[in-house]
Amino acid sequence: MISQSAWRRRHVAPTAKEAGLVQDGKVFRLFGEGGDCALLEFHPHRIDLRMEVFFARVSMIPRPERVWGYRQHWDQAKDLAPLAAEAMLHWDLIPPPPVALEPDADMPARGYWTYGPGVDPDVCAEALVGMLREQTFPEMRRLLDRDALLAEMRDPSRDSHRWRPPGWAAVLLNSDRVAPDELEPLLDEVERDYPVADEFIAWARAQAAGGSPTR
């Protein structure tokens, strides 16, 4: 049976390259303006040794999210490749029943893709590549627009995981592209029940003013 690494090289890598993504092992990155990134990552799971099992996840990583997260040492971190752990939002690609390990399971098991005995690797590849081309890659590209990403953070259109509350997301996504007076109304929306809320607001003001070395 073909290994997952060989399977990705044969089926996923050419499709991703065609769409403008850059491969780094099990990770494929699509870069937008100003260092924003959409990331597709594959996670193998050794659940059933007779089968090859994995899940696929998309992560949206705008540059200000990374700048804030690495605010203490951005000079050292700014040249590192974006990682899924730095995401503002992510969602899993849900396989159609014929190539799902447990099509009737609840999440996260519902997201397990599989091939092996009874599931042809090429059939699994056809389903995944079709989803990537028709849905996933266009959506990754769409959400590299910060206005579209902010709308998604405020009112999600899918079963996604948001790692910032909407007020914080609005500030982050505008902190390096609006004037200080335009940022102030957004700062009024920041959820304050977080220990670093005051630090975050001060940081955002410095970003908008262009007075921070992390801008």
PEFEN-V381232 format. One record per backbone hydrogen bond with DSSP energy under -1.0 kcal/mol. CO is the residue of the C=O (numbers start at 1). NH is the residue of the N-H. E is the energy in kcal/mol with one decimal. If there is no record, write none. Layout:
# PEFEN-V381232
co = [CO,CO]
nh = [NH,NH]
e = [E,E]
This chain:
# PEFEN-V381232
co = [3,4,5,6,7,8,12,13,14,15,16,17,22,24,26,27,28,29,30,33,36,37,38,39,40,41,43,45,48,52,53,54,55,56,57,58,59,60,60,61,62,63,64,65,66,68,70,73,74,77,83,84,88,89,90,91,96,97,99,102,106,108,109,112,113,115,116,119,120,121,122,123,124,125,126,127,128,129,130,131,131,132,135,136,137,138,139,142,145,146,147,148,149,150,151,158,161,165,166,167,168,169,171,174,174,179,180,183,184,186,187,192,194,196,197,198,199,200,201,202,203,204,205,206,207,212]
nh = [7,8,9,10,11,13,16,17,18,19,21,20,29,27,42,24,40,22,38,36,32,61,30,59,28,57,55,47,51,115,45,113,43,93,41,91,39,88,89,37,66,67,68,69,70,71,73,77,78,80,86,87,163,60,161,58,99,100,114,105,110,111,112,101,54,52,119,116,124,125,126,127,128,129,130,131,132,133,134,135,136,137,139,140,141,142,143,145,149,150,151,152,153,154,155,160,90,169,170,171,172,173,175,177,178,183,184,187,188,189,190,194,197,200,201,202,203,204,205,206,207,208,209,211,210,215]
e = [-2.6,-2.8,-2.1,-2.2,-2.5,-2.9,-2.9,-2.7,-2.2,-1.2,-2.6,-1.5,-2.7,-1.4,-1.9,-3.3,-3.2,-3.0,-2.9,-1.5,-2.8,-3.3,-3.1,-2.7,-2.9,-2.5,-1.8,-1.5,-2.1,-1.7,-2.8,-3.2,-2.8,-2.7,-2.6,-2.0,-3.0,-2.9,-1.1,-1.5,-1.1,-2.5,-2.6,-2.0,-2.4,-1.5,-1.8,-1.3,-2.5,-2.0,-1.8,-1.8,-2.9,-3.0,-3.2,-3.0,-1.9,-1.5,-2.0,-1.9,-1.3,-2.2,-1.8,-2.5,-1.9,-3.0,-2.4,-3.1,-2.1,-2.4,-2.4,-2.0,-2.4,-3.1,-2.0,-1.9,-2.8,-2.6,-2.4,-2.5,-2.4,-2.8,-2.0,-2.8,-2.3,-2.3,-2.4,-1.5,-2.3,-2.7,-2.1,-1.9,-2.3,-2.1,-2.2,-2.0,-2.1,-2.4,-2.5,-1.7,-2.9,-2.8,-1.5,-1.8,-1.0,-1.4,-1.3,-1.8,-1.3,-1.3,-1.1,-1.3,-1.7,-2.7,-2.3,-2.1,-2.5,-2.6,-2.2,-1.9,-2.3,-2.5,-1.9,-1.9,-1.0,-1.7]
